[in-house]
């Protein structure tokens, strides 16, 4: 299971003569304007710019959406948006973000899409959780919504799964589902069903659609409870649910299970919800500050890297007794690897009026190569160098400086017909790619078009009449990870 990591060590040693190494800090990226900002989401672009969302104490504690240049400086062309919270997602040339009033949609300059939203039906949210964005722009929203749709009879609090159509109105094809929990995580599986995780105040018994459920459960595409899936989680909730092709699911967060006194931060579930005993579900993670807003270790995200390894980010200072500050690497069986992130590396803490902050919330591949991390921290060490000027967001070099770049897009996997084109193209891709979106860039690398793709499909039709004559690159992505690229010519 450690074959890839052993190969990586040898390749890293061979790369030592180079100025850059995989996951080494890129000091050219710096964000002093993010001092004491707590970021929860980011969306990297092909041109190196990045959209970010989080909690800004400099804006009197308002939760904001902003945009950065490739250097880390604020993008002056973007109008910062209050009420942005988390889970930024792109749709065509627009963007979504969830917050305590629901979901907002805006353009690439920060201008609100005033055609979106229906305040007469979605009155607000008591808890802003997760959401899934469909290719047509509709969403299913997890959290705790307050609805005011008297025409359809959906009125009051406690709606924990709510479907909105592409205009932001309640989707009449789906019935909003009620419960007593705050839904924190939502992940769609390949068959259209959803894994859901939540919690109740005081972590009591959670109820969904009139049925008692555990803190991780499954519903079908219409929101009906799947009673064949059953976990034994009795405390805690997931921050990320990561379904696997074999039907298993990685869950990270903070959990306790029936009959087990340990707290767990990373687990793998079988297709029926039971713990996978072939995985090290008892990886020890500790958070030592103990007096800040986070008094226990928690894992926030898992990112597969290479064929047999995963990066963990979260709020922790120790993994299996080894010092790792908020970022570490494990193998596919759940055991710690120290080769890429050496002991003592990671994000450093700072203190404000709310306490001690030290966490990495997200790690995202950059389409052009490398990785961004974000969270709440001041200073970052890659094991070789420490940069105490880093605030809330950093850029790490990619695998291509010492290891084969797993996120580099490949040519020859996309089919475009006709090419050259003038009006529409049939865009196809190899069946194993599973892209979630496409992007079209001009010869300068500037993004000119993007669109969501239907999971399970292998072809779509794209209207290119808005593009001027010239040469373009068409790229496919799975989330922020680039998969494939192909040249396209638009004729006169």
C-alpha positions as CSV (number, residue, x, y, z in Angstrom):
1,X,0.0,0.0,0.0
2,X,3.0,2.3,0.4
3,X,4.5,1.6,-3.0
4,X,3.5,5.1,-4.3
5,X,4.8,6.8,-1.2
6,X,8.2,4.9,-1.4
7,X,8.5,5.9,-5.1
8,X,7.7,9.5,-4.1
9,X,10.5,9.5,-1.5
10,X,13.0,8.4,-4.1
11,X,11.8,11.0,-6.6
12,X,11.8,13.7,-4.0
13,X,15.4,12.9,-3.2
14,X,16.2,13.2,-6.8
15,X,14.5,16.6,-6.9
16,X,16.4,18.0,-4.0
17,X,18.7,19.9,-6.3
18,X,15.7,21.8,-7.7
19,X,14.4,25.0,-6.2
20,X,10.9,23.5,-5.8
21,X,9.6,20.3,-4.4
22,X,6.0,18.8,-4.3
23,X,3.8,20.5,-1.8
24,X,6.5,23.0,-0.9
25,X,5.2,26.5,-0.1
26,X,5.1,28.9,-3.0
27,X,6.4,32.2,-1.4
28,X,5.3,34.3,-4.3
29,X,1.7,34.0,-3.2
30,X,0.8,36.1,-0.2
31,X,-2.5,37.4,1.2
32,X,-1.8,40.0,4.0
33,X,-5.3,41.4,3.4
34,X,-6.7,38.2,4.8
35,X,-5.3,38.7,8.3
36,X,-7.7,37.1,10.8
37,X,-10.1,36.0,8.0
38,X,-11.4,32.5,8.4
39,X,-11.9,31.0,4.9
40,X,-14.3,28.1,4.3
41,X,-14.4,27.8,0.5
42,X,-12.4,28.6,-2.6
43,X,-12.8,28.2,-6.4
44,X,-9.6,28.3,-8.4
45,X,-9.7,29.5,-12.1
46,X,-7.6,28.6,-15.1
47,X,-6.1,32.0,-15.2
48,X,-4.7,31.6,-11.6
49,X,-7.3,33.8,-10.0
50,X,-9.4,32.4,-7.1
51,X,-12.8,33.1,-5.7
52,X,-12.9,32.8,-1.9
53,X,-15.6,32.8,0.8
54,X,-15.4,33.0,4.6
55,X,-15.8,35.0,7.8
56,X,-14.1,38.4,7.8
57,X,-13.7,40.0,11.2
58,X,-12.4,43.1,9.3
59,X,-16.0,43.5,7.9
60,X,-17.5,43.5,11.5
61,X,-17.8,39.7,11.3
62,X,-19.7,39.6,8.0
63,X,-19.3,36.5,5.9
64,X,-18.1,37.5,2.5
65,X,-17.2,36.3,-1.0
66,X,-14.1,37.9,-2.6
67,X,-11.7,37.2,-5.5
68,X,-7.9,37.2,-5.6
69,X,-5.4,37.7,-8.3
70,X,-2.8,35.0,-9.0
71,X,-0.4,36.8,-6.7
72,X,-2.8,36.6,-3.8
73,X,-3.7,40.3,-4.0
74,X,-7.4,41.4,-4.0
75,X,-8.9,41.5,-7.5
76,X,-10.1,45.1,-7.8
77,X,-12.5,44.2,-10.6
78,X,-14.6,42.1,-8.2
79,X,-17.2,43.6,-5.9
80,X,-16.9,41.8,-2.6
81,X,-20.2,40.2,-1.6
82,X,-21.6,40.1,2.0
83,X,-23.6,36.9,2.9
84,X,-21.3,34.5,1.1
85,X,-20.6,31.6,3.3
86,X,-19.3,28.4,1.9
87,X,-19.3,25.9,-1.0
88,X,-18.6,28.1,-3.9
89,X,-19.7,26.5,-7.2
90,X,-19.6,27.5,-10.8
91,X,-22.5,27.2,-13.3
92,X,-22.1,28.4,-16.8
93,X,-20.8,32.0,-16.3
94,X,-22.4,32.4,-12.9
95,X,-21.5,31.3,-9.4
96,X,-23.4,30.0,-6.3
97,X,-22.7,30.4,-2.6
98,X,-24.7,29.2,0.4
99,X,-25.3,31.4,3.5
100,X,-27.8,31.8,6.3
101,X,-30.5,33.3,4.1
102,X,-30.2,30.5,1.5
103,X,-28.3,30.5,-1.7
104,X,-27.0,33.4,-3.8
105,X,-26.1,33.5,-7.5
106,X,-23.8,36.2,-9.0
107,X,-21.5,36.8,-11.9
108,X,-17.8,36.8,-12.2
109,X,-17.5,40.4,-11.1
110,X,-19.5,40.0,-8.0
111,X,-22.8,41.4,-9.3
112,X,-25.9,39.7,-8.0
113,X,-28.2,37.8,-10.3
114,X,-31.4,39.5,-9.4
115,X,-33.4,37.0,-11.5
116,X,-32.5,34.3,-9.0
117,X,-34.4,33.6,-5.8
118,X,-37.9,33.5,-4.4
119,X,-38.1,35.3,-1.0
120,X,-41.9,34.6,-1.0
121,X,-41.2,30.8,-0.6
122,X,-37.7,30.5,0.9
123,X,-37.9,32.6,4.0
124,X,-34.4,31.9,5.3
125,X,-32.3,29.4,7.1
126,X,-31.7,28.5,10.7
127,X,-28.6,26.6,9.7
128,X,-26.8,26.9,6.4
129,X,-25.5,23.4,5.4
130,X,-24.4,21.9,2.1
131,X,-26.0,21.9,-1.4
132,X,-25.7,20.0,-4.6
133,X,-25.8,21.8,-8.0
134,X,-27.4,20.1,-10.9
135,X,-26.2,20.7,-14.5
136,X,-29.4,22.7,-15.3
137,X,-28.8,25.2,-12.4
138,X,-31.3,23.6,-10.0
139,X,-30.1,22.6,-6.5
140,X,-31.0,20.5,-3.5
141,X,-30.2,22.5,-0.4
142,X,-29.4,20.8,3.0
143,X,-29.6,22.7,6.2
144,X,-32.6,23.9,8.1
145,X,-34.9,26.1,6.0
146,X,-37.8,28.2,6.9
147,X,-40.4,28.1,4.1
148,X,-43.3,30.4,3.4
149,X,-44.9,28.8,0.4
150,X,-48.6,29.0,1.3
151,X,-49.7,28.0,-2.2
152,X,-48.2,24.5,-1.9
153,X,-48.6,24.3,1.9
154,X,-44.9,24.3,2.7
155,X,-44.8,26.7,5.6
156,X,-42.7,26.9,8.8
157,X,-39.3,25.7,10.0
158,X,-37.6,22.4,10.0
159,X,-37.2,21.7,6.2
160,X,-33.8,20.0,6.0
161,X,-33.7,19.0,2.3
162,X,-35.2,21.6,-0.1
163,X,-35.1,21.5,-3.9
164,X,-34.9,24.8,-5.8
165,X,-35.4,25.2,-9.6
166,X,-32.9,27.1,-11.8
167,X,-34.6,30.4,-10.9
168,X,-34.3,29.8,-7.2
169,X,-38.0,29.0,-6.7
170,X,-39.2,25.9,-4.9
171,X,-39.1,22.9,-7.3
172,X,-42.6,21.5,-7.4
173,X,-41.3,18.2,-8.8
174,X,-39.8,17.5,-5.3
175,X,-41.3,17.5,-1.9
176,X,-39.3,19.4,0.7
177,X,-38.3,17.0,3.5
178,X,-38.6,17.9,7.2
179,X,-36.5,16.8,10.2
180,X,-35.2,18.0,13.5
181,X,-31.5,18.1,12.6
182,X,-29.0,20.6,11.0
183,X,-27.8,19.0,7.8
184,X,-24.1,19.7,7.5
185,X,-22.9,17.5,4.6
186,X,-24.5,16.3,1.3
187,X,-22.9,14.2,-1.4
188,X,-24.5,12.8,-4.5
189,X,-23.7,9.2,-5.5
190,X,-23.4,7.9,-9.1
191,X,-26.9,6.4,-9.0
192,X,-28.5,9.8,-8.1
193,X,-29.0,9.0,-4.4
194,X,-27.6,11.2,-1.6
195,X,-25.5,10.6,1.5
196,X,-26.5,13.1,4.2
197,X,-25.0,13.9,7.6
198,X,-26.3,16.2,10.3
199,X,-26.8,16.7,14.0
200,X,-29.3,18.0,16.5
201,X,-28.7,20.6,19.2
202,X,-27.3,18.6,22.1
203,X,-26.6,15.7,19.7
204,X,-29.9,14.0,20.5
205,X,-31.9,11.6,18.4
206,X,-32.2,12.9,14.8
207,X,-35.5,12.5,12.9
208,X,-35.8,12.7,9.1
209,X,-39.2,12.6,7.3
210,X,-40.7,11.2,10.4
211,X,-38.2,8.4,10.8
212,X,-35.4,8.2,13.4
213,X,-32.0,8.2,11.7
214,X,-28.4,8.1,12.6
215,X,-26.1,11.0,12.0
216,X,-25.1,9.7,8.5
217,X,-27.9,8.3,6.4
218,X,-29.0,7.9,2.7
219,X,-31.9,9.1,0.7
220,X,-32.9,8.5,-2.9
221,X,-32.9,11.1,-5.7
222,X,-36.4,12.3,-4.5
223,X,-35.4,12.5,-0.9
224,X,-37.1,9.3,0.4
225,X,-35.1,7.6,3.2
226,X,-33.1,4.5,2.1
227,X,-33.7,2.0,4.9
228,X,-31.1,-0.5,3.5
229,X,-28.3,1.9,4.5
230,X,-27.7,2.0,8.3
231,X,-24.7,3.4,10.2
232,X,-24.0,3.1,13.9
233,X,-22.9,6.7,14.4
234,X,-24.3,7.9,17.8
235,X,-22.5,11.2,18.1
236,X,-21.0,13.8,15.8
237,X,-21.4,14.5,12.1
238,X,-19.5,14.5,8.8
239,X,-18.0,17.6,7.2
240,X,-17.2,15.7,4.0
241,X,-18.7,12.5,2.5
242,X,-16.7,11.0,-0.4
243,X,-18.4,8.1,-2.2
244,X,-16.0,5.6,-3.9
245,X,-16.6,3.7,-7.2
246,X,-16.8,0.4,-5.3
247,X,-19.8,1.7,-3.3
248,X,-17.8,2.5,-0.1
249,X,-17.7,6.0,1.4
250,X,-15.0,8.0,3.1
251,X,-16.4,10.2,5.8
252,X,-14.4,12.8,7.7
253,X,-15.5,14.9,10.6
254,X,-15.9,13.9,14.3
255,X,-17.7,10.7,15.2
256,X,-18.5,8.1,17.9
257,X,-19.9,4.7,17.0
258,X,-22.0,2.2,19.0
259,X,-19.9,0.0,21.2
260,X,-16.7,1.9,20.6
261,X,-15.3,4.5,23.2
262,X,-13.0,6.1,20.7
263,X,-13.7,9.3,18.8
264,X,-12.9,9.0,15.1
265,X,-12.2,11.6,12.5
266,X,-11.8,9.6,9.3
267,X,-13.7,6.4,8.6
268,X,-14.7,4.3,5.6
269,X,-18.2,2.9,5.4
270,X,-19.3,-0.2,3.5
271,X,-22.1,0.1,0.9
272,X,-24.7,-0.7,3.6
273,X,-23.3,1.8,6.0
274,X,-21.4,-0.5,8.3
275,X,-17.8,0.4,9.2
276,X,-15.2,-1.1,6.8
277,X,-12.9,-3.1,9.1
278,X,-10.2,-3.3,6.5
279,X,-9.6,0.5,7.0
280,X,-7.8,2.0,10.0
281,X,-10.9,3.8,11.4
282,X,-9.0,4.6,14.6
283,X,-6.3,6.9,13.2
284,X,-5.4,9.0,16.2
285,X,-5.8,12.7,15.7
286,X,-5.4,15.3,18.5
287,X,-5.9,19.1,18.7
288,X,-3.8,20.5,21.5
289,X,-4.9,24.1,21.9
290,X,-8.0,23.1,23.9
291,X,-9.1,26.7,24.7
292,X,-10.1,28.1,21.3
293,X,-13.4,27.6,19.4
294,X,-12.3,24.0,18.6
295,X,-11.6,21.9,21.6
296,X,-11.3,18.6,19.7
297,X,-9.6,17.4,16.5
298,X,-11.6,17.3,13.4
299,X,-10.9,16.3,9.8
300,X,-12.6,18.6,7.2
301,X,-11.6,17.2,3.8
302,X,-10.0,14.2,2.1
303,X,-8.3,14.7,-1.3
304,X,-7.1,11.6,-3.2
305,X,-3.5,12.1,-4.4
306,X,-1.8,9.4,-6.4
307,X,-3.4,5.9,-6.7
308,X,-3.1,4.9,-3.0
309,X,-2.9,8.1,-0.9
310,X,-5.1,10.8,0.5
311,X,-4.4,14.2,1.9
312,X,-6.2,15.1,5.1
313,X,-6.9,18.7,6.2
314,X,-8.6,19.8,9.4
315,X,-8.1,21.1,12.9
316,X,-5.4,18.9,14.4
317,X,-1.8,19.1,15.7
318,X,-1.0,15.4,15.9
319,X,-1.7,12.3,13.9
320,X,-0.8,9.0,15.4
321,X,1.5,10.8,17.9
322,X,3.4,12.6,15.1
323,X,3.3,16.4,14.9
324,X,1.3,17.5,11.9
325,X,-0.4,20.9,11.9
326,X,-3.7,20.7,10.0
327,X,-2.4,18.7,7.0
328,X,-1.1,15.2,6.6
329,X,-1.0,12.2,4.2
330,X,-2.4,8.7,4.7
331,X,-2.4,5.6,2.6
332,X,-5.5,3.9,1.3
333,X,-5.8,1.7,4.4
334,X,-5.8,4.8,6.7
335,X,-2.2,4.7,8.0
336,X,-0.1,7.8,8.3
337,X,2.6,8.6,5.8
338,X,5.3,11.1,6.7
339,X,7.1,11.4,3.4
340,X,5.3,14.3,1.7
341,X,4.3,16.4,4.7
342,X,7.2,15.9,7.2
343,X,6.6,16.0,10.9
344,X,6.2,19.5,12.2
345,X,4.9,20.9,8.9
346,X,1.6,22.7,8.4
347,X,-0.4,25.7,9.4
348,X,0.4,27.8,12.5
349,X,-2.0,29.3,15.0
350,X,-3.1,32.9,15.9
351,X,-5.2,34.3,18.7
352,X,-8.0,36.9,18.5
353,X,-11.0,37.8,20.7
354,X,-12.7,34.5,19.9
355,X,-9.8,32.3,21.0
356,X,-7.1,30.4,19.2
357,X,-7.5,29.6,15.5
358,X,-5.6,26.9,13.7
359,X,-7.3,24.9,10.9
360,X,-7.1,24.2,7.2
361,X,-10.6,23.9,5.8
362,X,-10.0,23.1,2.1
363,X,-7.3,21.9,-0.3
364,X,-8.1,22.4,-4.0
365,X,-6.0,21.6,-7.1
366,X,-5.3,24.6,-9.3
367,X,-6.2,24.0,-13.0
368,X,-2.8,25.3,-14.1
369,X,-0.9,23.1,-11.5
370,X,-0.3,23.2,-7.8
371,X,-2.7,23.4,-4.9
372,X,-4.4,26.1,-2.8
373,X,-5.1,25.5,0.9
374,X,-7.3,27.8,3.0
375,X,-8.7,28.1,6.5
376,X,-7.9,30.1,9.6
377,X,-4.2,30.3,10.4
378,X,-1.2,32.6,10.5
379,X,2.1,31.2,9.2
380,X,2.8,28.0,7.3
381,X,5.8,25.6,7.3
382,X,6.5,23.0,4.6
383,X,9.1,21.3,6.7
384,X,12.0,23.1,5.0
385,X,10.9,26.7,5.2
386,X,8.5,28.7,7.5
387,X,6.7,31.8,6.2
388,X,5.0,33.6,9.1
389,X,3.5,36.1,6.6
390,X,1.0,33.6,5.3
391,X,-2.6,34.4,6.3
392,X,-5.7,32.1,5.7
393,X,-4.6,30.9,2.2
394,X,-1.5,29.5,0.7
395,X,-0.3,28.1,-2.6
396,X,1.7,24.8,-2.7
397,X,3.7,23.6,-5.6
398,X,2.2,20.7,-7.6
399,X,3.4,17.2,-8.1
400,X,4.9,18.1,-11.5
401,X,8.1,19.5,-9.9
402,X,9.2,16.1,-8.6
403,X,6.5,13.5,-9.2
404,X,4.2,12.8,-12.2
405,X,1.5,15.5,-12.0
406,X,-1.7,13.6,-11.3
407,X,-3.9,16.6,-12.1
408,X,-2.3,17.6,-15.4
409,X,-4.9,17.4,-18.2
410,X,-4.3,14.8,-20.9
411,X,-4.8,15.2,-24.6
412,X,-6.7,12.9,-26.9
413,X,-9.5,12.0,-24.4
414,X,-11.9,14.7,-25.8
415,X,-13.8,14.4,-29.1
416,X,-15.1,17.6,-30.7
417,X,-17.2,17.6,-33.9
418,X,-17.2,19.5,-36.1
419,X,-13.8,21.0,-35.6
420,X,-13.5,23.8,-36.9
421,X,-17.0,24.8,-35.8
422,X,-19.2,27.8,-36.3
423,X,-22.5,27.2,-34.4
424,X,-22.6,24.1,-32.2
425,X,-20.3,21.3,-31.3
426,X,-20.8,17.7,-30.1
427,X,-18.4,17.5,-27.1
428,X,-17.6,13.9,-26.2
429,X,-15.2,12.2,-23.8
430,X,-13.8,8.8,-22.8
431,X,-16.3,6.9,-20.6
432,X,-13.9,6.6,-17.6
433,X,-13.3,10.3,-17.2
434,X,-16.5,11.3,-15.3
435,X,-16.2,15.1,-15.7
436,X,-18.4,17.5,-13.8
437,X,-17.8,20.6,-16.0
438,X,-16.1,21.9,-19.1
439,X,-14.3,25.1,-19.7
440,X,-13.3,26.9,-22.9
441,X,-10.2,29.2,-22.8
442,X,-8.8,31.5,-25.5
443,X,-5.1,31.6,-26.6
444,X,-4.2,33.9,-23.7
445,X,-5.6,31.4,-21.2
446,X,-8.6,33.6,-20.4
447,X,-11.8,31.7,-19.6
448,X,-14.6,32.5,-22.1
449,X,-17.1,29.8,-21.4
450,X,-17.9,27.0,-18.9
451,X,-20.8,24.7,-18.3
452,X,-21.8,21.8,-16.0
453,X,-22.0,18.2,-17.3
454,X,-24.4,15.5,-16.4
455,X,-22.9,12.7,-14.4
456,X,-22.9,9.4,-16.3
457,X,-23.2,11.1,-19.8
458,X,-20.4,10.8,-22.3
459,X,-21.4,13.6,-24.7
460,X,-23.1,17.0,-24.7
461,X,-24.0,19.7,-27.2
462,X,-22.4,23.2,-26.8
463,X,-23.5,26.4,-28.5
464,X,-20.4,28.2,-29.6
465,X,-22.0,31.0,-31.6
466,X,-20.9,33.6,-29.0
467,X,-17.2,32.8,-29.6
468,X,-15.2,34.9,-32.1
469,X,-13.1,33.2,-34.8
470,X,-9.9,31.8,-33.5
471,X,-8.2,28.9,-31.6
472,X,-9.4,27.8,-28.2
473,X,-8.7,25.0,-25.6
474,X,-11.6,22.9,-24.3
475,X,-10.9,21.5,-20.8
476,X,-12.8,18.9,-18.7
477,X,-12.8,19.0,-14.9
478,X,-13.9,16.9,-12.0
479,X,-14.5,19.6,-9.4
480,X,-11.3,21.6,-9.6
481,X,-9.2,18.8,-10.9
482,X,-8.4,19.0,-14.6
483,X,-8.9,15.8,-16.6
484,X,-8.4,16.4,-20.3
485,X,-7.8,19.1,-22.8
486,X,-8.4,19.5,-26.6
487,X,-7.8,22.2,-29.2
488,X,-10.9,23.7,-30.9
489,X,-11.0,26.1,-33.8
490,X,-14.0,28.5,-34.4
491,X,-14.3,29.4,-38.0
492,X,-15.5,32.7,-39.5
